[in-house]
Amino acid sequence: MEKPNSLNALPRLGMTIERRTIKGLWRLIPEPAGDERGFFVETFRQSLIASEMGRPYVFAQSNHSRSVARTLRGFRTEPWDKAIYVTRGTALVVVVDPRPDSPTYREHETFLIGDAPGDRHRIVVSRGLANAFYCLTDVDYVNDVSEEYRPTGRRGFHWSAPGLGIDWPDTTPILSDADANLPSFDVFVEDRR
């Protein structure tokens, strides 16, 4: 008697997309499949995000980064869309709307992603929004971006951003020289005008 093909018995994976309050910000929520061996999770589905964005989201470049615990990167705005996914560890992602003409100007949203207590979600950030990334543990993460890297057009503001009400878990994070010397939020906005 022939054994049934075990590949046909795999659970059907699913994914939903959650539109956030800030326009141009989404959370992709997968339905992982797991057993005693580990898990399998779908991390991106083009048709879902394209239907929300009203245009295809095309990966032009994929970046894998590793950061040690207590590292904070950002805030950065970039001239490309970015899909953020933590493959190992736990991170706090904060997205701020720095667009003065937006109804959610100066508002922020936070996401705890990656290993527990985080979620295996992917955050999609549209060009023009600002994002920062704080590592609660050592972290590996992937940023899939819609354009190839170019140094022009990337800007940012200081992570502490007084007046935005962001509750960071650390008041003395590990920073790059570039991130430590970013301007204040108000100077950043004024320079964009």
Phi, psi and omega in degrees: 000137182281137177284143176294148179290114183294338178294329178289344182270359179297143179293149176283124181275152178222169179205141173240161178239138182242117176283130183266173181298318179286124180296131180093014180232129181225156171239125174268125185244105181276165172248093184290153174248134181210161175207197184297343180278337185144218181215165172227134181218136172282130184252350180199143173222114184305316185297323180294309184288325178296322179294327178283318183283337184079014179199158178294145171257111183250128175283121174260336181204142177239131184238130176250128182231148175237133178226146178278161178306142179081003175285138174235128179243129176114185007281140178229143166246145182223155181275030178216160173281152183221134173246117187257131178218128178269123180266336180207133180096188182227133182225153173256119177255129178239130179241130180242143175266105181263016185269108185304331181272001182274144176294344179251023178308133179074358177278157178223158174228145181239150180220132173258111186233158179111216179292159179306136015274008177283179179247150177278052179260162175242137181254128179250120185245120179286153177307142179097336174279155179257140178224148175226158190221117179246131183265112176285334176225179167299138189224138164249134179213159182239132171245116174260119187245155188274354177219154176292148183300139169213139186291337180282147177094343177277129179221176179188177176219163187296139184300328184289333172031069179305143179092349179266348175071030180276128182262087180283146179282357187213132178265352179225063182289167174279125184233151168286161176300320181298314181291324180295334184255015177292152180287172175292164178301314183297319177294318177303311181295316181298319180293336180281342184283000000 
